[in-house]
Amino acid sequence: MRNDLAHSVIGRTFSDPGLGDQVRHLVSSQDLKARAPFLLTPPYDTVRGQFILCAILIVSHLDSEIQGIRPLPSVEKDYLYTTTYADNTKDKENG
């Protein structure tokens, strides 16, 4: 969907058949009709509304996933793998 819109030289709207099909596929992939049919009511009963709804759900899901990610533990310096050119020149100047 992004590629179709990004590479289009003409303006596109949600009434374009191809875009409508892609939004319907997005709604289907999230199984909204079975899982949450109440969400597909006005103002989300149009192609544009369904796109906005799917975007909200995807962003909300990603946000909740981010909350559960722990930072990576700090790693001790390993000269074999983490030495850079700048580190080598500093060592030569100091040593």
C-alpha positions in Angstrom: 0.0 0.0 0.0 2.8 2.5 0.9 4.7 1.6 -2.3 1.6 2.1 -4.4 1.0 5.5 -2.9 4.6 6.6 -2.7 5.4 5.8 -6.3 2.2 7.3 -7.8 2.6 10.5 -9.8 -1.1 11.2 -9.5 -3.1 11.8 -6.3 -4.9 8.8 -4.8 -8.0 8.6 -2.7 -9.6 5.9 -0.6 -12.2 5.6 -3.3 -9.6 4.1 -5.7 -10.5 0.4 -6.2 -7.0 -0.9 -5.7 -6.5 1.0 -2.4 -9.9 -0.1 -1.2 -9.0 -3.8 -1.8 -5.7 -3.3 0.1 -7.6 -1.8 3.1 -10.1 -4.6 3.0 -7.2 -7.1 3.0 -5.7 -5.3 6.0 -9.0 -5.4 7.9 -9.3 -9.1 7.0 -5.7 -9.9 8.2 -6.6 -8.4 11.6 -9.8 -10.5 11.6 -11.7 -7.4 12.8 -15.1 -8.6 11.6 -15.0 -11.6 13.9 -13.0 -10.2 16.8 -14.4 -6.7 17.1 -17.3 -6.0 14.7 -18.4 -3.1 16.9 -15.2 -1.2 15.8 -16.4 -1.3 12.1 -19.2 1.1 12.8 -19.4 4.8 12.0 -17.0 6.6 11.6 -14.9 3.5 10.9 -17.3 1.9 8.4 -15.7 3.6 5.3 -12.5 2.5 3.6 -10.7 5.6 5.0 -12.2 4.9 8.5 -11.1 1.2 8.4 -7.6 2.3 7.3 -7.4 4.7 10.3 -8.7 2.0 12.6 -6.2 -0.5 11.4 -3.4 2.1 11.8 -4.5 2.9 15.3 -4.6 -0.8 16.3 -1.1 -1.6 14.7 0.5 1.4 16.4 -1.1 0.6 19.7 0.1 -3.0 19.5 3.6 -1.9 18.6 3.6 0.6 21.5 2.6 -2.2 24.0 5.3 -4.5 22.6 7.9 -1.7 23.1 6.9 -1.3 26.7 8.0 -4.9 27.4 11.4 -4.7 25.8 14.3 -4.6 28.3 17.5 -2.8 27.4 20.4 -4.8 26.3 22.9 -5.5 29.1 26.1 -3.6 28.9 28.9 -5.5 27.2 32.5 -5.5 28.4 34.9 -4.2 25.8 36.2 -6.9 23.6 39.2 -5.6 21.6 38.9 -8.4 19.1 35.5 -7.4 17.9 34.8 -3.8 19.1 38.1 -2.0 18.4 37.9 0.8 15.9 40.5 2.6 14.0 40.2 5.5 16.4 40.8 3.2 19.3 44.0 1.9 17.7 45.4 5.3 17.0 44.7 6.4 20.6 46.5 3.3 21.9 49.6 4.0 19.7 49.6 7.7 20.9 49.4 6.7 24.5 51.7 3.8 24.4 
